[in-house]
């Protein structure tokens, strides 16, 4: 009896199908758009009647399982209830699919097939064991009803007025399509008579030529655009690093003449914009040639009217047999010259603007801000004038492209009629006229694209030439001992401990050696510093003094390998160094990011570096601490603070050699004394970590500070009328007090945990409103800003704006009207 009872329960797979089909089917049908089919009333009534019968059968099955004295298990009644729920959901899903789908529902057919198969296995087993109870009878009726429902669901539907719009293959269900029953009517018809073209079925809409051609064109266009823009990105990715590396390998003064910022912005953008049409040029020429040949066959010489009009609009000799290539050739020289003039105007304005921004504080103190603003505005107006001359060619090309497509049919037909009347040639028939109009329409797009792409390509070629000239400029000779060290204040955080670092020349006893060494900037002039000979030992302090313009910065630049002229011999023990210039270079980021650079954050080392550079007190006074944004060129910091940030970055990099170019010029007296003591005093940072330091300082430095530096220095290089190198007899012992001695009070020590918390979250005293303001992004960057368009309209003027919009409306209407 247990075996018989277990065989009466639906299988597990049947339950899975019950749960998965109706929701999926109803969801698929609900998302589809409603369709109007006729006739619908009677088929729907028939379908719902069958659904109700199936539903009643499941109700009886459930009652028999619950009330009759049938052998049951604990899953029999739940299985019967699930079958009842599935019958209800089947009716709902079938109703949705019938009104919203052309062909029979796929999921319903598969659901009925699977449940019939499972129920058939169940009935076969019950029949084999001789069970003849109520559940057996109701299950047999359920299978029969499902078979009837399957036939009805798989039967093709009557679509009424839409019957001819779909092929039989589109209207049949999954079973019918797999069995190819939908082909039988055509086979029967073919057995009775010879098939004609009208007897064949309508082709599946997804296989029609129009749909396939349009889809293929869209896919191929997308692939073409994708590959084209990938090529443009590759070009940009190659040119920008090349310009950057070339800038680092050149004399800084020479690099400024070529304005690498303009090359990497305006010129690269023009190259990217012009290269969008790199395949349009040659492709359109082929299309134009084929279209002109076909037009020549139809209209004789009248088919050449597009070329004649283009040449005539350019003011060229019509008899010179010039074609579109000559059009581009005629425009090329003028376009190139005007573009070069425009780019030079952009470069000049950017240079002046950059200088103004970098010197904003000085300009405000001197009251020159209004004058500079007017000067920059004049340069902008001048630049717009240059741009107008260049863009006039673009406007001319657009007008030429559309004007040619509009006037060419009229001129072409006129020439054909005139020639036909003069020599009794062929007449202009209706077929010839429509064929010719179609060819003119085919010619319109490539002609327009060619005439518009040529100026952009020429502009791109001009920018490429500017980049080429810049890249071909002679590099600075790599004669300094830091020839790979080409960028100011670039950091090389490679060593974990200064005392364990490797030297590139372990045989050298001295840190730096020079013999009759001369350095300068221009090869055609005398060197700035001549015939220097000196030896500097490791872990020492060397001071370079002298009046303004004597060559202190040039000497340090020669050590870095940035000078154009060097003579003699000079060698260094180290392969890298840290450098601080007179004009600190800071990124537009936080103080923390400027100090760390590419290095990782180490709390103890960071605290020691900021202590030695005198930056700790400044960080405490700032609301955001190390998270303070320095601004462009360190605009939010004072001159001394910028120097101290640059100094902290150099110290944090753990380089064995430290080059300092007059970094104390922006310090106040107290800060200057404090930093000198902490760097070069007894137990100072440089002494403690065995740094070899070369410091260039002005000869007019305060007497007390100068005395302290001189007493601490191991070597002194004096640059005036004669280069002098002196060495202190007892260079190891320094009379300068340590960082906590003398007049200097030690700053309160900040714990590592406290400093780490500041680095992560900034100072706790920061107002919540300020922190929220820093974290909130500008929503206008996502949605756009109406004030930008308002500004453009105000600059253009109301009258010009109205005329522009009216012209665009007329052009759009005229362009779309013939196709309506």
Secondary structure, 3 states (H helix, E strand, C coil): CHHHHHHCCCCHHHHHHHHHHHHHHHHHHHHCCCCCCCCCHHHHHHHHHHHHHHHHHHHHHHHHHHHCCCCCCCCHHHHHHHHHHHHHHHHHHHHHHHHHCCCCCHHHHHHHHHHHHHHHHHHHHHHHCCCCCHHHHHHHHHHHHHHHHHHHHHCCCCCHHHHHHCCHHHHCCHHHHHHCHHHHHHHHHHHHCCCCHHHCCCCCHHHCHHHHHHHHHHHHHHHHHHHHHHHHHHHHHHHHHHHHHHHHHCCHHHHHHHCHHHHHHHHHHHHHHHHHHCCHHHHHHHHHHHHHHHHHHHHHHHHHHHHHHHHHHCCCCHHHCCCHHHHHHHHHHHHHHHHHHHHHHHHHHHHHHHHHHHCHHHHHHHCCHHHHHHHHHHHHHHHHHHHHHHHHHHHHHHHHHHHHHHHHHHHHHHHHHHHHHHCCCCCCCHHHHHHHHHHHHHHHHHHHHHHHHHHHHHHHHHHHHHHHHHHCCCCCCCCCCCCCCCCCCCCCCCCCCHHHCCCCCCCCCEEEEEEEEEEECCCCCCCCEEEEEEEEECCCEEEEEECCCCCHHHHHHHHHCCCCEEEEEEEECCCCCEEECCCCCCCCCEHHHHHHCCCCCCHHHHHHHHHHCCCHHHHHHCCCHHHCECCHHHCCCCHHHHHHHHHHHHHHCCCCEEEEECHHHHCCHHHHHHHHHHHHCCCCHHHHCCCEEEEECCCCCCHHHHHHHHHHCCEEEEECCCEEEEECCCCCCCCCCCCCCCCCCCCCCCCHHHHHHHHHHCCCCCCHHHHHHHHCCCCHHHHCCHHHHHHHHHHHCHHHHHHHHHHHHHHHHHHHHCCC
